[in-house]
C-alpha cells in the first residue's frame, strides 16, 4: 500500500482507520512499530501486529494491511 494506491481509490493517508502488521520476527516489534509511527503518528489508526511463520516470499519480513474510510481524515480542502 502506498499513498498513490489510496489516492487511486479516492482516499488519503489521513483516512486510514486501521492497520494490521504481519511480521516474521515479532522480536523486531519496536523497530517495526517505530517505522509505522513515522507514517501514522498524527493519524493514530487502530493497529494490530501479528507474528506469522512466513509471508509470500522469503525476502518479505513485514506486510502491512490498511483499512481506510474515505472522509475519515477530516477536511478535504
mmJSON file of the N, C-alpha and C atoms, coordinates in Angstrom:
{"data_MODEL":{"atom_site":{
"group_PDB":["ATOM","ATOM","ATOM","ATOM","ATOM","ATOM","ATOM","ATOM","ATOM","ATOM","ATOM","ATOM","ATOM","ATOM","ATOM","ATOM","ATOM","ATOM","ATOM","ATOM","ATOM","ATOM","ATOM","ATOM","ATOM","ATOM","ATOM","ATOM","ATOM","ATOM","ATOM","ATOM","ATOM","ATOM","ATOM","ATOM","ATOM","ATOM","ATOM","ATOM","ATOM","ATOM","ATOM","ATOM","ATOM","ATOM","ATOM","ATOM","ATOM","ATOM","ATOM","ATOM","ATOM","ATOM","ATOM","ATOM","ATOM","ATOM","ATOM","ATOM","ATOM","ATOM","ATOM","ATOM","ATOM","ATOM","ATOM","ATOM","ATOM","ATOM","ATOM","ATOM","ATOM","ATOM","ATOM","ATOM","ATOM","ATOM","ATOM","ATOM","ATOM","ATOM","ATOM","ATOM","ATOM","ATOM","ATOM","ATOM","ATOM","ATOM","ATOM","ATOM","ATOM","ATOM","ATOM","ATOM","ATOM","ATOM","ATOM","ATOM","ATOM","ATOM","ATOM","ATOM","ATOM","ATOM","ATOM","ATOM","ATOM","ATOM","ATOM","ATOM","ATOM","ATOM","ATOM","ATOM","ATOM","ATOM","ATOM","ATOM","ATOM","ATOM","ATOM","ATOM","ATOM","ATOM","ATOM","ATOM","ATOM","ATOM","ATOM","ATOM","ATOM","ATOM","ATOM","ATOM","ATOM","ATOM","ATOM","ATOM","ATOM","ATOM","ATOM","ATOM","ATOM","ATOM","ATOM","ATOM","ATOM","ATOM","ATOM","ATOM","ATOM","ATOM","ATOM","ATOM","ATOM","ATOM","ATOM","ATOM","ATOM","ATOM","ATOM","ATOM","ATOM","ATOM","ATOM","ATOM","ATOM","ATOM","ATOM","ATOM","ATOM","ATOM","ATOM","ATOM","ATOM","ATOM","ATOM","ATOM","ATOM","ATOM","ATOM","ATOM","ATOM","ATOM","ATOM","ATOM","ATOM","ATOM","ATOM","ATOM","ATOM","ATOM","ATOM","ATOM","ATOM","ATOM","ATOM","ATOM","ATOM","ATOM","ATOM","ATOM","ATOM","ATOM","ATOM","ATOM","ATOM","ATOM","ATOM","ATOM","ATOM","ATOM","ATOM","ATOM","ATOM","ATOM","ATOM","ATOM","ATOM","ATOM","ATOM","ATOM","ATOM","ATOM","ATOM","ATOM","ATOM","ATOM","ATOM"],
"id":[1,2,3,4,5,6,7,8,9,10,11,12,13,14,15,16,17,18,19,20,21,22,23,24,25,26,27,28,29,30,31,32,33,34,35,36,37,38,39,40,41,42,43,44,45,46,47,48,49,50,51,52,53,54,55,56,57,58,59,60,61,62,63,64,65,66,67,68,69,70,71,72,73,74,75,76,77,78,79,80,81,82,83,84,85,86,87,88,89,90,91,92,93,94,95,96,97,98,99,100,101,102,103,104,105,106,107,108,109,110,111,112,113,114,115,116,117,118,119,120,121,122,123,124,125,126,127,128,129,130,131,132,133,134,135,136,137,138,139,140,141,142,143,144,145,146,147,148,149,150,151,152,153,154,155,156,157,158,159,160,161,162,163,164,165,166,167,168,169,170,171,172,173,174,175,176,177,178,179,180,181,182,183,184,185,186,187,188,189,190,191,192,193,194,195,196,197,198,199,200,201,202,203,204,205,206,207,208,209,210,211,212,213,214,215,216,217,218,219,220,221,222,223,224,225,226,227,228,229,230,231],
"type_symbol":["N","C","C","N","C","C","N","C","C","N","C","C","N","C","C","N","C","C","N","C","C","N","C","C","N","C","C","N","C","C","N","C","C","N","C","C","N","C","C","N","C","C","N","C","C","N","C","C","N","C","C","N","C","C","N","C","C","N","C","C","N","C","C","N","C","C","N","C","C","N","C","C","N","C","C","N","C","C","N","C","C","N","C","C","N","C","C","N","C","C","N","C","C","N","C","C","N","C","C","N","C","C","N","C","C","N","C","C","N","C","C","N","C","C","N","C","C","N","C","C","N","C","C","N","C","C","N","C","C","N","C","C","N","C","C","N","C","C","N","C","C","N","C","C","N","C","C","N","C","C","N","C","C","N","C","C","N","C","C","N","C","C","N","C","C","N","C","C","N","C","C","N","C","C","N","C","C","N","C","C","N","C","C","N","C","C","N","C","C","N","C","C","N","C","C","N","C","C","N","C","C","N","C","C","N","C","C","N","C","C","N","C","C","N","C","C","N","C","C","N","C","C","N","C","C","N","C","C","N","C","C"],
"label_atom_id":["N","CA","C","N","CA","C","N","CA","C","N","CA","C","N","CA","C","N","CA","C","N","CA","C","N","CA","C","N","CA","C","N","CA","C","N","CA","C","N","CA","C","N","CA","C","N","CA","C","N","CA","C","N","CA","C","N","CA","C","N","CA","C","N","CA","C","N","CA","C","N","CA","C","N","CA","C","N","CA","C","N","CA","C","N","CA","C","N","CA","C","N","CA","C","N","CA","C","N","CA","C","N","CA","C","N","CA","C","N","CA","C","N","CA","C","N","CA","C","N","CA","C","N","CA","C","N","CA","C","N","CA","C","N","CA","C","N","CA","C","N","CA","C","N","CA","C","N","CA","C","N","CA","C","N","CA","C","N","CA","C","N","CA","C","N","CA","C","N","CA","C","N","CA","C","N","CA","C","N","CA","C","N","CA","C","N","CA","C","N","CA","C","N","CA","C","N","CA","C","N","CA","C","N","CA","C","N","CA","C","N","CA","C","N","CA","C","N","CA","C","N","CA","C","N","CA","C","N","CA","C","N","CA","C","N","CA","C","N","CA","C","N","CA","C","N","CA","C","N","CA","C","N","CA","C","N","CA","C","N","CA","C","N","CA","C","N","CA","C"],
"label_alt_id":[null,null,null,null,null,null,null,null,null,null,null,null,null,null,null,null,null,null,null,null,null,null,null,null,null,null,null,null,null,null,null,null,null,null,null,null,null,null,null,null,null,null,null,null,null,null,null,null,null,null,null,null,null,null,null,null,null,null,null,null,null,null,null,null,null,null,null,null,null,null,null,null,null,null,null,null,null,null,null,null,null,null,null,null,null,null,null,null,null,null,null,null,null,null,null,null,null,null,null,null,null,null,null,null,null,null,null,null,null,null,null,null,null,null,null,null,null,null,null,null,null,null,null,null,null,null,null,null,null,null,null,null,null,null,null,null,null,null,null,null,null,null,null,null,null,null,null,null,null,null,null,null,null,null,null,null,null,null,null,null,null,null,null,null,null,null,null,null,null,null,null,null,null,null,null,null,null,null,null,null,null,null,null,null,null,null,null,null,null,null,null,null,null,null,null,null,null,null,null,null,null,null,null,null,null,null,null,null,null,null,null,null,null,null,null,null,null,null,null,null,null,null,null,null,null,null,null,null,null,null,null],
"label_comp_id":["UNK","UNK","UNK","UNK","UNK","UNK","UNK","UNK","UNK","UNK","UNK","UNK","UNK","UNK","UNK","UNK","UNK","UNK","UNK","UNK","UNK","UNK","UNK","UNK","UNK","UNK","UNK","UNK","UNK","UNK","UNK","UNK","UNK","UNK","UNK","UNK","UNK","UNK","UNK","UNK","UNK","UNK","UNK","UNK","UNK","UNK","UNK","UNK","UNK","UNK","UNK","UNK","UNK","UNK","UNK","UNK","UNK","UNK","UNK","UNK","UNK","UNK","UNK","UNK","UNK","UNK","UNK","UNK","UNK","UNK","UNK","UNK","UNK","UNK","UNK","UNK","UNK","UNK","UNK","UNK","UNK","UNK","UNK","UNK","UNK","UNK","UNK","UNK","UNK","UNK","UNK","UNK","UNK","UNK","UNK","UNK","UNK","UNK","UNK","UNK","UNK","UNK","UNK","UNK","UNK","UNK","UNK","UNK","UNK","UNK","UNK","UNK","UNK","UNK","UNK","UNK","UNK","UNK","UNK","UNK","UNK","UNK","UNK","UNK","UNK","UNK","UNK","UNK","UNK","UNK","UNK","UNK","UNK","UNK","UNK","UNK","UNK","UNK","UNK","UNK","UNK","UNK","UNK","UNK","UNK","UNK","UNK","UNK","UNK","UNK","UNK","UNK","UNK","UNK","UNK","UNK","UNK","UNK","UNK","UNK","UNK","UNK","UNK","UNK","UNK","UNK","UNK","UNK","UNK","UNK","UNK","UNK","UNK","UNK","UNK","UNK","UNK","UNK","UNK","UNK","UNK","UNK","UNK","UNK","UNK","UNK","UNK","UNK","UNK","UNK","UNK","UNK","UNK","UNK","UNK","UNK","UNK","UNK","UNK","UNK","UNK","UNK","UNK","UNK","UNK","UNK","UNK","UNK","UNK","UNK","UNK","UNK","UNK","UNK","UNK","UNK","UNK","UNK","UNK","UNK","UNK","UNK","UNK","UNK","UNK","UNK","UNK","UNK","UNK","UNK","UNK"],
"label_asym_id":["A","A","A","A","A","A","A","A","A","A","A","A","A","A","A","A","A","A","A","A","A","A","A","A","A","A","A","A","A","A","A","A","A","A","A","A","A","A","A","A","A","A","A","A","A","A","A","A","A","A","A","A","A","A","A","A","A","A","A","A","A","A","A","A","A","A","A","A","A","A","A","A","A","A","A","A","A","A","A","A","A","A","A","A","A","A","A","A","A","A","A","A","A","A","A","A","A","A","A","A","A","A","A","A","A","A","A","A","A","A","A","A","A","A","A","A","A","A","A","A","A","A","A","A","A","A","A","A","A","A","A","A","A","A","A","A","A","A","A","A","A","A","A","A","A","A","A","A","A","A","A","A","A","A","A","A","A","A","A","A","A","A","A","A","A","A","A","A","A","A","A","A","A","A","A","A","A","A","A","A","A","A","A","A","A","A","A","A","A","A","A","A","A","A","A","A","A","A","A","A","A","A","A","A","A","A","A","A","A","A","A","A","A","A","A","A","A","A","A","A","A","A","A","A","A","A","A","A","A","A","A"],
"label_entity_id":["1","1","1","1","1","1","1","1","1","1","1","1","1","1","1","1","1","1","1","1","1","1","1","1","1","1","1","1","1","1","1","1","1","1","1","1","1","1","1","1","1","1","1","1","1","1","1","1","1","1","1","1","1","1","1","1","1","1","1","1","1","1","1","1","1","1","1","1","1","1","1","1","1","1","1","1","1","1","1","1","1","1","1","1","1","1","1","1","1","1","1","1","1","1","1","1","1","1","1","1","1","1","1","1","1","1","1","1","1","1","1","1","1","1","1","1","1","1","1","1","1","1","1","1","1","1","1","1","1","1","1","1","1","1","1","1","1","1","1","1","1","1","1","1","1","1","1","1","1","1","1","1","1","1","1","1","1","1","1","1","1","1","1","1","1","1","1","1","1","1","1","1","1","1","1","1","1","1","1","1","1","1","1","1","1","1","1","1","1","1","1","1","1","1","1","1","1","1","1","1","1","1","1","1","1","1","1","1","1","1","1","1","1","1","1","1","1","1","1","1","1","1","1","1","1","1","1","1","1","1","1"],
"label_seq_id":[1,1,1,2,2,2,3,3,3,4,4,4,5,5,5,6,6,6,7,7,7,8,8,8,9,9,9,10,10,10,11,11,11,12,12,12,13,13,13,14,14,14,15,15,15,16,16,16,17,17,17,18,18,18,19,19,19,20,20,20,21,21,21,22,22,22,23,23,23,24,24,24,25,25,25,26,26,26,27,27,27,28,28,28,29,29,29,30,30,30,31,31,31,32,32,32,33,33,33,34,34,34,35,35,35,36,36,36,37,37,37,38,38,38,39,39,39,40,40,40,41,41,41,42,42,42,43,43,43,44,44,44,45,45,45,46,46,46,47,47,47,48,48,48,49,49,49,50,50,50,51,51,51,52,52,52,53,53,53,54,54,54,55,55,55,56,56,56,57,57,57,58,58,58,59,59,59,60,60,60,61,61,61,62,62,62,63,63,63,64,64,64,65,65,65,66,66,66,67,67,67,68,68,68,69,69,69,70,70,70,71,71,71,72,72,72,73,73,73,74,74,74,75,75,75,76,76,76,77,77,77],
"pdbx_PDB_ins_code":[null,null,null,null,null,null,null,null,null,null,null,null,null,null,null,null,null,null,null,null,null,null,null,null,null,null,null,null,null,null,null,null,null,null,null,null,null,null,null,null,null,null,null,null,null,null,null,null,null,null,null,null,null,null,null,null,null,null,null,null,null,null,null,null,null,null,null,null,null,null,null,null,null,null,null,null,null,null,null,null,null,null,null,null,null,null,null,null,null,null,null,null,null,null,null,null,null,null,null,null,null,null,null,null,null,null,null,null,null,null,null,null,null,null,null,null,null,null,null,null,null,null,null,null,null,null,null,null,null,null,null,null,null,null,null,null,null,null,null,null,null,null,null,null,null,null,null,null,null,null,null,null,null,null,null,null,null,null,null,null,null,null,null,null,null,null,null,null,null,null,null,null,null,null,null,null,null,null,null,null,null,null,null,null,null,null,null,null,null,null,null,null,null,null,null,null,null,null,null,null,null,null,null,null,null,null,null,null,null,null,null,null,null,null,null,null,null,null,null,null,null,null,null,null,null,null,null,null,null,null,null],
"Cartn_x":[0.845,0.0,0.884,0.486,1.189,0.148,0.625,-0.296,-0.897,-0.143,-0.677,-1.84,-1.712,-2.797,-4.056,-3.864,-5.006,-5.649,-4.833,-5.353,-6.146,-5.669,-6.403,-7.783,-7.905,-9.191,-10.025,-9.489,-10.225,-10.017,-9.001,-8.729,-7.38,-7.097,-5.812,-5.239,-3.961,-3.328,-4.064,-4.603,-5.336,-6.632,-7.104,-8.343,-8.129,-6.877,-6.592,-7.076,-7.934,-8.509,-8.011,-7.412,-6.924,-5.781,-4.752,-3.676,-3.456,-3.038,-2.64,-1.237,-0.336,1.058,1.372,1.783,2.179,3.701,4.342,5.809,6.288,7.477,8.039,8.909,9.218,10.029,9.5,8.642,7.998,9.01,10.209,11.249,11.648,11.319,11.63,10.493,9.582,8.384,8.682,9.723,9.999,10.383,11.278,11.703,10.538,9.748,8.598,7.575,7.316,6.392,6.871,8.166,8.749,8.531,8.77,8.561,7.082,6.206,4.76,4.404,4.975,4.707,5.175,6.245,6.72,5.676,4.938,3.919,2.59,2.225,0.874,0.796,1.85,1.879,0.725,0.432,-0.632,-2.022,-2.079,-3.353,-3.838,-2.901,-3.138,-4.273,-4.164,-5.188,-5.086,-6.164,-6.124,-5.114,-4.294,-3.217,-3.072,-2.859,-2.586,-1.306,-0.424,0.784,0.725,0.954,0.843,2.079,2.635,3.747,3.191,3.773,3.39,4.633,4.453,5.591,6.364,5.647,6.309,5.281,5.807,4.962,5.148,4.585,4.534,5.903,6.899,8.262,9.235,10.29,11.196,11.866,12.038,12.684,11.738,10.442,9.468,9.378,9.688,9.697,8.506,7.923,6.805,5.785,4.524,3.438,2.429,1.986,1.019,-0.25,-1.353,-2.684,-3.36,-4.018,-4.65,-6.095,-6.958,-8.348,-8.5,-9.105,-9.349,-10.836,-11.33,-12.704,-12.619,-13.051,-12.942,-13.689,-12.955,-13.516,-13.228,-12.703,-12.43,-11.347,-10.495,-9.383,-9.752,-11.014,-11.436,-11.484,-11.233,-11.362,-10.616,-11.212,-10.604,-10.246,-9.938,-9.618,-8.425],
"Cartn_y":[-1.174,0.0,1.228,2.18,3.453,4.56,5.773,6.903,6.971,6.561,6.532,5.553,4.391,3.406,3.989,4.673,5.297,6.342,7.182,8.235,7.655,6.552,5.915,5.44,5.133,4.689,5.863,7.082,8.257,8.575,7.975,8.186,8.881,9.253,9.849,9.07,9.255,8.57,8.9,10.11,10.518,9.744,9.077,8.3,6.883,6.487,5.14,5.053,4.075,3.918,2.665,1.74,0.502,-0.066,-0.556,-1.278,-2.604,-3.587,-4.886,-5.13,-5.425,-5.645,-7.111,-7.782,-9.18,-9.218,-9.847,-9.88,-11.317,-11.584,-12.924,-13.06,-11.93,-11.963,-10.913,-11.337,-10.421,-9.742,-10.299,-9.673,-8.307,-8.055,-6.766,-5.752,-6.008,-5.186,-3.712,-3.396,-1.983,-1.221,-1.771,-1.107,-0.999,-2.045,-2.042,-1.01,-0.996,-0.015,1.414,1.622,2.952,3.398,2.496,2.817,3.12,2.32,2.548,3.914,4.249,5.529,6.717,6.554,7.651,8.029,7.06,7.318,7.726,7.059,7.213,7.946,8.626,9.266,10.245,11.058,12.055,11.463,10.304,9.695,8.738,7.957,7.007,6.016,5.248,4.23,3.09,2.368,1.149,0.233,-0.452,-1.247,-2.587,-3.624,-4.955,-5.46,-6.077,-6.693,-8.18,-9.001,-10.445,-11.109,-12.082,-12.851,-14.015,-14.194,-15.301,-16.116,-17.361,-18.229,-17.718,-17.276,-16.714,-15.951,-15.098,-14.351,-14.921,-14.302,-14.895,-15.139,-14.347,-14.534,-14.44,-15.23,-15.264,-13.934,-13.061,-11.769,-10.754,-11.041,-10.138,-10.473,-9.492,-9.685,-9.034,-8.021,-7.268,-7.005,-7.196,-6.841,-6.022,-4.918,-4.059,-3.991,-4.262,-4.174,-2.96,-2.151,-0.944,-0.846,-0.374,-0.065,1.443,2.005,3.454,3.698,4.741,5.187,6.579,6.695,7.973,9.05,10.108,11.225,11.129,10.002,9.847,10.8,11.253,12.133,13.597,13.91,15.306,16.079,17.367,18.312,17.864,18.065,17.703,18.953,20.026,21.299,21.239],
"Cartn_z":[0.0,0.0,0.0,-0.791,-0.812,-0.843,-0.662,-0.757,-2.151,-3.183,-4.544,-4.655,-3.997,-4.01,-3.372,-2.253,-1.581,-2.482,-3.105,-3.977,-5.139,-5.718,-6.819,-6.358,-5.082,-4.533,-4.012,-4.117,-3.654,-2.186,-1.571,-0.144,0.037,1.266,1.636,2.817,3.083,4.213,5.514,5.611,6.82,7.005,5.959,6.027,6.561,6.784,7.292,8.736,9.012,10.348,11.069,10.322,10.938,10.111,10.808,10.134,10.837,10.053,10.577,10.054,10.966,10.589,10.805,9.742,9.805,9.728,10.71,10.776,10.922,10.4,10.523,11.767,12.433,13.653,14.624,15.537,16.48,17.401,17.512,18.332,17.769,16.513,15.886,16.053,16.991,17.121,17.356,18.118,18.398,17.134,16.338,15.102,14.12,14.035,13.131,13.597,14.887,15.452,15.255,15.372,15.161,13.706,12.755,11.34,11.067,11.637,11.494,12.059,13.203,13.846,13.029,12.256,11.408,10.361,9.891,8.876,9.508,10.596,11.143,12.477,12.898,14.221,14.432,13.437,13.579,13.339,12.7,12.327,13.42,13.946,15.032,14.748,13.653,13.396,14.417,14.583,15.378,14.709,15.496,14.91,15.63,14.857,15.38,14.732,15.525,14.985,15.314,14.293,14.439,13.839,14.558,14.001,13.181,11.999,11.124,10.802,10.402,10.079,8.883,7.856,6.684,5.871,4.986,4.07,2.668,1.671,0.336,-0.298,0.081,-0.445,0.733,0.725,1.874,2.196,1.199,1.461,2.1,2.114,2.734,4.221,5.05,6.501,7.184,6.54,7.117,6.017,6.353,5.44,6.231,5.662,6.345,5.516,6.169,5.565,6.186,5.382,5.91,5.436,6.336,6.003,6.068,5.047,5.019,4.817,5.453,5.279,4.665,3.424,2.734,3.522,3.833,4.603,6.085,6.556,7.99,8.471,7.548,7.911,8.027,7.935,8.099,6.796,6.905,5.793,4.555,3.403,2.128,1.328,2.006,1.351,0.467],
"occupancy":[1.0,1.0,1.0,1.0,1.0,1.0,1.0,1.0,1.0,1.0,1.0,1.0,1.0,1.0,1.0,1.0,1.0,1.0,1.0,1.0,1.0,1.0,1.0,1.0,1.0,1.0,1.0,1.0,1.0,1.0,1.0,1.0,1.0,1.0,1.0,1.0,1.0,1.0,1.0,1.0,1.0,1.0,1.0,1.0,1.0,1.0,1.0,1.0,1.0,1.0,1.0,1.0,1.0,1.0,1.0,1.0,1.0,1.0,1.0,1.0,1.0,1.0,1.0,1.0,1.0,1.0,1.0,1.0,1.0,1.0,1.0,1.0,1.0,1.0,1.0,1.0,1.0,1.0,1.0,1.0,1.0,1.0,1.0,1.0,1.0,1.0,1.0,1.0,1.0,1.0,1.0,1.0,1.0,1.0,1.0,1.0,1.0,1.0,1.0,1.0,1.0,1.0,1.0,1.0,1.0,1.0,1.0,1.0,1.0,1.0,1.0,1.0,1.0,1.0,1.0,1.0,1.0,1.0,1.0,1.0,1.0,1.0,1.0,1.0,1.0,1.0,1.0,1.0,1.0,1.0,1.0,1.0,1.0,1.0,1.0,1.0,1.0,1.0,1.0,1.0,1.0,1.0,1.0,1.0,1.0,1.0,1.0,1.0,1.0,1.0,1.0,1.0,1.0,1.0,1.0,1.0,1.0,1.0,1.0,1.0,1.0,1.0,1.0,1.0,1.0,1.0,1.0,1.0,1.0,1.0,1.0,1.0,1.0,1.0,1.0,1.0,1.0,1.0,1.0,1.0,1.0,1.0,1.0,1.0,1.0,1.0,1.0,1.0,1.0,1.0,1.0,1.0,1.0,1.0,1.0,1.0,1.0,1.0,1.0,1.0,1.0,1.0,1.0,1.0,1.0,1.0,1.0,1.0,1.0,1.0,1.0,1.0,1.0,1.0,1.0,1.0,1.0,1.0,1.0,1.0,1.0,1.0,1.0,1.0,1.0,1.0,1.0,1.0,1.0,1.0,1.0],
"B_iso_or_equiv":[0.0,0.0,0.0,0.0,0.0,0.0,0.0,0.0,0.0,0.0,0.0,0.0,0.0,0.0,0.0,0.0,0.0,0.0,0.0,0.0,0.0,0.0,0.0,0.0,0.0,0.0,0.0,0.0,0.0,0.0,0.0,0.0,0.0,0.0,0.0,0.0,0.0,0.0,0.0,0.0,0.0,0.0,0.0,0.0,0.0,0.0,0.0,0.0,0.0,0.0,0.0,0.0,0.0,0.0,0.0,0.0,0.0,0.0,0.0,0.0,0.0,0.0,0.0,0.0,0.0,0.0,0.0,0.0,0.0,0.0,0.0,0.0,0.0,0.0,0.0,0.0,0.0,0.0,0.0,0.0,0.0,0.0,0.0,0.0,0.0,0.0,0.0,0.0,0.0,0.0,0.0,0.0,0.0,0.0,0.0,0.0,0.0,0.0,0.0,0.0,0.0,0.0,0.0,0.0,0.0,0.0,0.0,0.0,0.0,0.0,0.0,0.0,0.0,0.0,0.0,0.0,0.0,0.0,0.0,0.0,0.0,0.0,0.0,0.0,0.0,0.0,0.0,0.0,0.0,0.0,0.0,0.0,0.0,0.0,0.0,0.0,0.0,0.0,0.0,0.0,0.0,0.0,0.0,0.0,0.0,0.0,0.0,0.0,0.0,0.0,0.0,0.0,0.0,0.0,0.0,0.0,0.0,0.0,0.0,0.0,0.0,0.0,0.0,0.0,0.0,0.0,0.0,0.0,0.0,0.0,0.0,0.0,0.0,0.0,0.0,0.0,0.0,0.0,0.0,0.0,0.0,0.0,0.0,0.0,0.0,0.0,0.0,0.0,0.0,0.0,0.0,0.0,0.0,0.0,0.0,0.0,0.0,0.0,0.0,0.0,0.0,0.0,0.0,0.0,0.0,0.0,0.0,0.0,0.0,0.0,0.0,0.0,0.0,0.0,0.0,0.0,0.0,0.0,0.0,0.0,0.0,0.0,0.0,0.0,0.0,0.0,0.0,0.0,0.0,0.0,0.0],
"pdbx_formal_charge":[null,null,null,null,null,null,null,null,null,null,null,null,null,null,null,null,null,null,null,null,null,null,null,null,null,null,null,null,null,null,null,null,null,null,null,null,null,null,null,null,null,null,null,null,null,null,null,null,null,null,null,null,null,null,null,null,null,null,null,null,null,null,null,null,null,null,null,null,null,null,null,null,null,null,null,null,null,null,null,null,null,null,null,null,null,null,null,null,null,null,null,null,null,null,null,null,null,null,null,null,null,null,null,null,null,null,null,null,null,null,null,null,null,null,null,null,null,null,null,null,null,null,null,null,null,null,null,null,null,null,null,null,null,null,null,null,null,null,null,null,null,null,null,null,null,null,null,null,null,null,null,null,null,null,null,null,null,null,null,null,null,null,null,null,null,null,null,null,null,null,null,null,null,null,null,null,null,null,null,null,null,null,null,null,null,null,null,null,null,null,null,null,null,null,null,null,null,null,null,null,null,null,null,null,null,null,null,null,null,null,null,null,null,null,null,null,null,null,null,null,null,null,null,null,null,null,null,null,null,null,null],
"auth_seq_id":[1,1,1,2,2,2,3,3,3,4,4,4,5,5,5,6,6,6,7,7,7,8,8,8,9,9,9,10,10,10,11,11,11,12,12,12,13,13,13,14,14,14,15,15,15,16,16,16,17,17,17,18,18,18,19,19,19,20,20,20,21,21,21,22,22,22,23,23,23,24,24,24,25,25,25,26,26,26,27,27,27,28,28,28,29,29,29,30,30,30,31,31,31,32,32,32,33,33,33,34,34,34,35,35,35,36,36,36,37,37,37,38,38,38,39,39,39,40,40,40,41,41,41,42,42,42,43,43,43,44,44,44,45,45,45,46,46,46,47,47,47,48,48,48,49,49,49,50,50,50,51,51,51,52,52,52,53,53,53,54,54,54,55,55,55,56,56,56,57,57,57,58,58,58,59,59,59,60,60,60,61,61,61,62,62,62,63,63,63,64,64,64,65,65,65,66,66,66,67,67,67,68,68,68,69,69,69,70,70,70,71,71,71,72,72,72,73,73,73,74,74,74,75,75,75,76,76,76,77,77,77],
"auth_comp_id":["UNK","UNK","UNK","UNK","UNK","UNK","UNK","UNK","UNK","UNK","UNK","UNK","UNK","UNK","UNK","UNK","UNK","UNK","UNK","UNK","UNK","UNK","UNK","UNK","UNK","UNK","UNK","UNK","UNK","UNK","UNK","UNK","UNK","UNK","UNK","UNK","UNK","UNK","UNK","UNK","UNK","UNK","UNK","UNK","UNK","UNK","UNK","UNK","UNK","UNK","UNK","UNK","UNK","UNK","UNK","UNK","UNK","UNK","UNK","UNK","UNK","UNK","UNK","UNK","UNK","UNK","UNK","UNK","UNK","UNK","UNK","UNK","UNK","UNK","UNK","UNK","UNK","UNK","UNK","UNK","UNK","UNK","UNK","UNK","UNK","UNK","UNK","UNK","UNK","UNK","UNK","UNK","UNK","UNK","UNK","UNK","UNK","UNK","UNK","UNK","UNK","UNK","UNK","UNK","UNK","UNK","UNK","UNK","UNK","UNK","UNK","UNK","UNK","UNK","UNK","UNK","UNK","UNK","UNK","UNK","UNK","UNK","UNK","UNK","UNK","UNK","UNK","UNK","UNK","UNK","UNK","UNK","UNK","UNK","UNK","UNK","UNK","UNK","UNK","UNK","UNK","UNK","UNK","UNK","UNK","UNK","UNK","UNK","UNK","UNK","UNK","UNK","UNK","UNK","UNK","UNK","UNK","UNK","UNK","UNK","UNK","UNK","UNK","UNK","UNK","UNK","UNK","UNK","UNK","UNK","UNK","UNK","UNK","UNK","UNK","UNK","UNK","UNK","UNK","UNK","UNK","UNK","UNK","UNK","UNK","UNK","UNK","UNK","UNK","UNK","UNK","UNK","UNK","UNK","UNK","UNK","UNK","UNK","UNK","UNK","UNK","UNK","UNK","UNK","UNK","UNK","UNK","UNK","UNK","UNK","UNK","UNK","UNK","UNK","UNK","UNK","UNK","UNK","UNK","UNK","UNK","UNK","UNK","UNK","UNK","UNK","UNK","UNK","UNK","UNK","UNK"],
"auth_asym_id":["A","A","A","A","A","A","A","A","A","A","A","A","A","A","A","A","A","A","A","A","A","A","A","A","A","A","A","A","A","A","A","A","A","A","A","A","A","A","A","A","A","A","A","A","A","A","A","A","A","A","A","A","A","A","A","A","A","A","A","A","A","A","A","A","A","A","A","A","A","A","A","A","A","A","A","A","A","A","A","A","A","A","A","A","A","A","A","A","A","A","A","A","A","A","A","A","A","A","A","A","A","A","A","A","A","A","A","A","A","A","A","A","A","A","A","A","A","A","A","A","A","A","A","A","A","A","A","A","A","A","A","A","A","A","A","A","A","A","A","A","A","A","A","A","A","A","A","A","A","A","A","A","A","A","A","A","A","A","A","A","A","A","A","A","A","A","A","A","A","A","A","A","A","A","A","A","A","A","A","A","A","A","A","A","A","A","A","A","A","A","A","A","A","A","A","A","A","A","A","A","A","A","A","A","A","A","A","A","A","A","A","A","A","A","A","A","A","A","A","A","A","A","A","A","A","A","A","A","A","A","A"],
"auth_atom_id":["N","CA","C","N","CA","C","N","CA","C","N","CA","C","N","CA","C","N","CA","C","N","CA","C","N","CA","C","N","CA","C","N","CA","C","N","CA","C","N","CA","C","N","CA","C","N","CA","C","N","CA","C","N","CA","C","N","CA","C","N","CA","C","N","CA","C","N","CA","C","N","CA","C","N","CA","C","N","CA","C","N","CA","C","N","CA","C","N","CA","C","N","CA","C","N","CA","C","N","CA","C","N","CA","C","N","CA","C","N","CA","C","N","CA","C","N","CA","C","N","CA","C","N","CA","C","N","CA","C","N","CA","C","N","CA","C","N","CA","C","N","CA","C","N","CA","C","N","CA","C","N","CA","C","N","CA","C","N","CA","C","N","CA","C","N","CA","C","N","CA","C","N","CA","C","N","CA","C","N","CA","C","N","CA","C","N","CA","C","N","CA","C","N","CA","C","N","CA","C","N","CA","C","N","CA","C","N","CA","C","N","CA","C","N","CA","C","N","CA","C","N","CA","C","N","CA","C","N","CA","C","N","CA","C","N","CA","C","N","CA","C","N","CA","C","N","CA","C","N","CA","C","N","CA","C","N","CA","C","N","CA","C","N","CA","C","N","CA","C"],
"pdbx_PDB_model_num":[1,1,1,1,1,1,1,1,1,1,1,1,1,1,1,1,1,1,1,1,1,1,1,1,1,1,1,1,1,1,1,1,1,1,1,1,1,1,1,1,1,1,1,1,1,1,1,1,1,1,1,1,1,1,1,1,1,1,1,1,1,1,1,1,1,1,1,1,1,1,1,1,1,1,1,1,1,1,1,1,1,1,1,1,1,1,1,1,1,1,1,1,1,1,1,1,1,1,1,1,1,1,1,1,1,1,1,1,1,1,1,1,1,1,1,1,1,1,1,1,1,1,1,1,1,1,1,1,1,1,1,1,1,1,1,1,1,1,1,1,1,1,1,1,1,1,1,1,1,1,1,1,1,1,1,1,1,1,1,1,1,1,1,1,1,1,1,1,1,1,1,1,1,1,1,1,1,1,1,1,1,1,1,1,1,1,1,1,1,1,1,1,1,1,1,1,1,1,1,1,1,1,1,1,1,1,1,1,1,1,1,1,1,1,1,1,1,1,1,1,1,1,1,1,1,1,1,1,1,1,1]
}}}
